[in-house]
Amino acid sequence: MRTLAELAQSQHLTFQGNGDTELHAVATIQNATGKQISFLANPNYTKYLAESQAGAVILTAEMAEQYPGNALISDQPYVTFAYVAQLFQQDQSANSKLLEIIHPSAVVDTSAQLHTPVKVGPLSVISAGAVIGANTAVESHVVIGENVKVGQHCQIKSGVIIEAGCELGDRVIVHPGAVIGADGFGLAKSDSGWVKIPQTGVVVIGDDCEVGANTTIDCGAIENTVLGNDVRLDNQIQIGHNVEIGDHTVIAGCTAVAGSTQIGSHCFIGGGVGIVGHISICDQVTIQAMALVTHSIKEPGSYSSASPLQPTKQWRKNAVRTRQLDHIARKVNQLEKKLND
């Protein structure tokens, strides 16, 4: 529980209204109660502000002038909401500190190093030479391979597999079902069929990263697959072998990145994007959802390639015309040539 004044002080912000108002959680502007704080960042939700029952709302100064209730004043309401939500989560964590619990059904090799306190859940396996940092929680049915290094304050959730030799930094969250360090898709074509190329690298993940549920990150073929600091991967993403992703890059669900691609820092990659292998994407690039990236991107900016939604009848007509573009272009060129002669 924190007062509005305490929240403002913690974020170095100002507030309006009753600073003694006690708040214990965040909530949406439509459903918040008098003990919860909400935010308004999307103009589409302005219509809910007047009727909101929230104990306080995070608003820009301009919006706060029009709002008679308690408000936390911020230039970036959504970012402030994220920090406030973290504060409440930290309060809950402080009230329930991680206890040293190794479930009786867990299998922990005698050569593994577990720095206290750690938690290892039911039926999890910690293999030989693995190192688990302090205040890290390993939930149920997790497999930590040989010589894996996991940093401090990490959350390894149920069903995760981390293959041998991989390294995770501090404060990394890996969601259920993710696989880190599986073999990359490396094959050579011979006259008699496919020859598997041994994948001898590992996956190295920096600090403050998050790996979504059922996401797979392949180990490198020779060198390592590397994620920088504060990289955030959504659910069901495929990261191929030897991919490198720069700091603070975010990738949305169902995106696939083929092997040996380099992605810069501070990039935003939408859902369902396909990125071919052996290309590079510079820093500060935004790739819109469902785009297909077939060549390197050397200039920061926003890039798109998928067709926006249309009524099916119209889409079919446009698809036919698209197939005719080359023929039309040739005719235009011929006409221009005749006009110029």
C-alpha positions in Angstrom: 0.0 0.0 0.0 1.4 3.4 -1.0 -0.1 6.9 -0.9 -0.5 9.0 -4.0 2.1 11.4 -2.5 4.6 8.5 -2.0 4.1 7.3 -5.6 4.8 10.8 -6.8 7.9 11.1 -4.8 9.2 7.7 -5.9 8.8 8.7 -9.6 10.0 12.3 -9.1 6.6 13.6 -10.3 3.9 16.0 -9.1 0.3 15.2 -8.3 -3.0 16.9 -7.8 -5.7 16.1 -5.3 -5.4 14.2 -2.0 -1.9 13.0 -1.5 -3.0 10.8 1.4 -5.1 8.6 -0.9 -4.0 5.0 -0.3 -3.4 2.8 -3.4 -2.5 -0.9 -3.5 -2.6 -1.9 -7.1 -2.9 -0.9 -10.8 -6.0 -1.4 -12.9 -7.7 -0.4 -16.2 -9.4 2.9 -16.3 -12.8 1.2 -16.8 -12.5 -1.2 -13.9 -10.3 0.5 -11.3 -11.7 0.9 -7.7 -11.0 3.6 -5.2 -7.9 1.7 -3.9 -6.3 1.4 -7.4 -4.4 3.6 -9.7 -5.0 3.7 -13.5 -3.6 5.6 -16.5 -4.7 7.2 -19.7 -2.2 7.0 -22.6 -4.5 6.1 -25.5 -6.9 8.8 -26.6 -9.5 6.1 -27.4 -10.0 5.6 -23.7 -10.6 9.3 -22.8 -14.4 8.6 -22.8 -14.0 6.4 -19.7 -12.1 9.0 -17.7 -15.2 11.0 -16.4 -16.9 7.9 -15.0 -13.7 6.1 -13.7 -13.8 5.0 -10.0 -10.0 4.9 -9.8 -8.4 6.3 -6.6 -6.0 8.1 -8.9 -5.2 8.3 -12.6 -1.8 8.9 -14.3 -2.3 11.7 -16.7 -0.4 14.3 -18.7 -0.5 17.9 -17.3 -2.9 18.9 -20.1 -5.3 16.0 -19.3 -5.1 16.7 -15.6 -6.4 20.2 -16.1 -9.6 18.7 -17.3 -9.9 16.1 -14.6 -11.2 17.0 -11.1 -10.0 13.9 -9.3 -6.6 12.6 -8.0 -3.9 12.5 -10.6 -0.3 11.6 -11.0 1.2 14.0 -13.5 3.5 12.5 -16.1 4.8 13.3 -19.6 4.7 9.6 -20.3 1.7 8.0 -18.5 2.2 4.5 -19.9 5.9 4.4 -18.9 5.0 5.8 -15.4 2.2 3.1 -15.1 4.9 0.4 -15.8 7.1 1.8 -13.1 4.3 2.1 -10.6 3.2 -1.5 -11.4 6.7 -2.6 -10.7 6.7 -0.9 -7.3 3.5 -2.7 -6.3 5.0 -6.0 -7.4 8.2 -5.3 -5.4 6.0 -4.6 -2.4 4.4 -8.0 -2.8 7.8 -9.7 -3.2 9.1 -8.0 -0.1 6.2 -9.5 1.9 6.9 -13.0 0.5 10.7 -13.3 0.3 12.0 -16.3 -1.7 12.6 -19.2 0.6 15.3 -21.8 0.1 13.2 -24.7 -1.2 14.5 -27.7 -3.1 11.5 -29.9 -3.7 12.1 -33.6 -2.8 11.3 -34.7 -6.3 13.9 -32.4 -7.9 17.1 -33.9 -9.2 20.2 -31.7 -8.4 23.6 -32.9 -9.4 26.1 -32.8 -6.6 28.5 -30.7 -8.7 25.9 -28.0 -9.4 26.3 -24.7 -7.6 23.1 -23.2 -6.1 23.7 -19.8 -4.5 21.2 -19.3 -1.6 18.5 -18.6 -1.5 17.1 -20.4 -4.6 13.9 -22.3 -5.3 13.8 -25.5 -7.3 10.3 -26.9 -8.0 8.9 -30.4 -8.4 10.5 -32.8 -11.0 13.0 -30.2 -12.2 16.6 -31.3 -13.1 19.7 -29.3 -12.4 22.6 -31.0 -14.3 26.3 -31.3 -13.5 28.3 -28.1 -13.4 25.3 -25.8 -13.6 25.4 -22.6 -11.6 22.2 -20.9 -10.4 22.4 -17.4 -8.9 20.9 -16.2 -5.6 17.3 -15.3 -5.5 16.5 -17.3 -8.6 13.3 -19.4 -8.8 13.3 -22.5 -10.9 9.7 -23.8 -11.2 8.4 -27.3 -11.9 9.5 -29.7 -14.8 12.4 -27.5 -15.7 15.6 -29.0 -17.2 18.9 -27.1 -16.7 21.6 -28.7 -18.8 25.3 -29.3 -18.0 27.4 -26.2 -17.2 24.5 -23.8 -17.7 24.9 -20.5 -15.9 21.8 -18.7 -14.7 22.2 -15.3 -13.0 20.6 -13.7 -9.9 17.0 -12.8 -9.4 15.9 -14.9 -12.5 12.5 -16.6 -13.0 12.7 -19.9 -14.9 9.1 -21.0 -15.3 7.5 -24.4 -15.7 8.5 -26.6 -18.6 11.5 -24.6 -19.7 14.6 -26.4 -21.2 18.0 -24.7 -21.1 20.5 -26.8 -23.0 24.1 -27.4 -22.0 26.5 -24.5 -21.8 24.0 -21.7 -22.2 24.3 -18.5 -20.1 21.6 -16.2 -18.7 22.3 -12.9 -17.1 20.6 -11.4 -14.0 16.9 -10.7 -13.7 16.0 -12.8 -16.8 12.5 -14.2 -17.1 11.9 -17.3 -19.1 8.2 -18.2 -19.6 6.7 -21.7 -19.7 7.7 -24.1 -22.5 10.6 -22.0 -23.8 13.6 -23.9 -25.2 17.0 -22.2 -25.1 19.9 -23.8 -26.9 18.3 -26.4 -29.1 20.2 -27.4 -32.2 20.1 -24.9 -35.0 18.8 -25.9 -38.4 22.2 -26.6 -40.0 22.3 -28.9 -43.0 24.5 -29.4 -46.0 23.2 -31.0 -49.2 25.2 -33.9 -50.6 24.5 -36.1 -53.5 23.1 -38.8 -51.2 21.0 -36.5 -49.0 21.2 -34.0 -46.2 24.3 -34.0 -43.9 23.7 -32.5 -40.4 26.2 -29.8 -39.3 27.0 -30.2 -35.6 25.8 -27.1 -33.6 28.7 -26.5 -31.2 27.9 -22.9 -30.0 25.6 -21.9 -27.2 23.0 -19.2 -26.4 24.2 -16.2 -24.3 21.4 -14.0 -22.9 22.2 -10.6 -21.2 20.7 -9.0 -18.2 17.0 -8.0 -17.8 15.8 -10.1 -20.8 12.4 -11.8 -21.1 11.7 -14.9 -23.2 8.1 -15.7 -24.0 6.2 -18.9 -23.7 7.1 -21.6 -26.2 9.7 -19.4 -27.8 12.8 -21.2 -29.1 16.3 -19.8 -29.3 18.7 -22.1 -31.2 22.4 -22.5 -30.3 25.0 -21.3 -32.6 26.6 -23.6 -35.3 30.1 -22.5 -34.4 29.8 -19.1 -32.7 27.1 -18.3 -30.2 23.6 -17.0 -30.5 23.6 -13.7 -28.5 20.9 -11.6 -27.0 22.0 -8.2 -25.5 20.6 -6.6 -22.4 16.9 -5.8 -22.0 15.8 -7.8 -25.0 12.2 -8.7 -24.8 10.8 -11.7 -26.8 7.1 -12.4 -27.0 5.5 -15.9 -27.2 6.1 -18.4 -29.9 9.1 -16.7 -31.5 11.8 -18.6 -33.4 15.4 -17.3 -33.2 17.8 -19.2 -35.5 21.4 -20.1 -34.9 24.0 -17.4 -34.7 21.5 -14.6 -34.6 22.6 -11.5 -32.7 20.1 -9.1 -31.1 21.1 -5.7 -29.7 20.2 -4.2 -26.4 16.6 -3.0 -25.8 15.1 -4.6 -28.9 11.5 -5.9 -28.6 10.0 -8.7 -30.8 6.3 -9.6 -30.9 4.8 -13.0 -31.1 5.1 -15.5 -34.0 8.1 -13.8 -35.6 10.8 -16.0 -37.1 14.4 -14.9 -37.5 16.6 -17.1 -39.7 20.2 -17.9 -38.9 23.1 -15.6 -38.8 21.0 -12.4 -38.9 22.1 -9.4 -36.9 19.5 -7.1 -35.4 20.5 -3.8 -33.9 19.5 -2.2 -30.6 16.3 -0.3 -29.8 14.4 -2.1 -32.6 10.7 -2.8 -32.6 9.6 -5.9 -34.6 5.9 -6.6 -34.9 4.1 -9.9 -34.8 4.3 -12.5 -37.5 7.4 -11.0 -39.2 9.6 -13.2 -41.3 13.3 -12.3 -41.4 15.6 -14.2 -43.8 19.1 -15.3 -42.8 22.5 -13.7 -43.2 21.3 -10.1 -43.3 21.7 -7.2 -40.9 19.2 -4.7 -39.4 20.6 -1.4 -38.0 19.7 0.2 -34.8 16.3 1.9 -34.2 14.3 0.1 -36.9 10.6 -0.5 -36.6 9.2 -3.4 -38.7 5.4 -3.5 -38.9 3.5 -6.8 -38.3 3.5 -9.5 -41.0 6.3 -7.9 -42.9 8.8 -10.1 -44.8 12.4 -8.8 -44.5 14.5 -10.2 -47.4 17.4 -7.8 -47.4 19.5 -5.8 -45.0 18.2 -2.5 -43.5 20.8 0.2 -43.2 18.8 3.2 -42.3 16.7 3.7 -39.1 13.0 4.1 -39.6 9.7 2.3 -40.0 9.3 -0.5 -42.6 6.3 -2.4 -43.8 5.5 -5.0 -46.5 2.2 -6.8 -45.8 -1.0 -5.6 -47.5 -3.5 -4.1 -45.1 -6.9 -5.8 -44.7 -9.5 -5.2 -47.4 -12.9 -6.7 -48.3 -12.2 -10.0 -50.1 -13.9 -8.9 -53.3 -11.6 -5.8 -53.5 -8.5 -7.8 -52.5 -9.2 -10.3 -55.4 -9.4 -7.5 -57.9 -6.2 -5.9 -56.6 -4.4 -9.3 -56.6 -5.3 -9.7 -60.3 -4.0 -6.2 -61.1 -0.8 -6.8 -59.2 -0.1 -9.8 -61.5 -0.6 -7.4 -64.4 1.8 -4.7 -63.2 4.8 -5.9 -65.3 2.7 -6.0 -68.5 1.2 -2.5 -67.7 4.7 -1.1 -67.0 6.0 -2.4 -70.3 3.1 -0.8 -72.1 3.6 2.6 -70.4 7.3 2.5 -71.3 6.4 1.8 -74.9 4.0 4.7 -75.0 6.5 7.1 -73.4 9.1 6.0 -75.9 6.6 6.8 -78.8 5.8 10.2 -77.3 9.5 11.1 -77.0 10.3 10.0 -80.6 
